[in-house]
Amino acid sequence: MNHDDETRTVLLDILRIGILRIRLLGWDGHGQQCAIEADHLHNIPQLIQSLNLEQLLYYYSIERPAFLSSIASNTNQFKSYWEHLAQLIHKKPDSGENPRLSAT
């Protein structure tokens, strides 16, 4: 699996977990928490499509902490995926790899 594919897989896992959390919160009648979860997730499809380093850094450094500060429920399900994403964002691409995730 190359760097881009690995990054997309991590983002898809974050999206999958978030959608499952929204479903559970919705069934439990927590509409406001659903909105917070959805706000956290709404830009991830664009991140998956573009793999733009600046956008990924913004998600990780700004959007993710904002989500953490506003959500009332436990977010441990995301922890390993966020850690993996941080490693991928800061990893230098191998030779021959698409340089989209490398700093310019």
Protein Blocks (a to p, Z undefined) as FASTA:
>chain_A
ZZklmmmmmmmmmmmmmmmmmmmmmmnopaklmmmmmmmmmmmmmmmmnopaklmmmmmm
mmmmmmmmmpmbdcklmmmmmmmmmmmmmpccdehiafklpcZZ
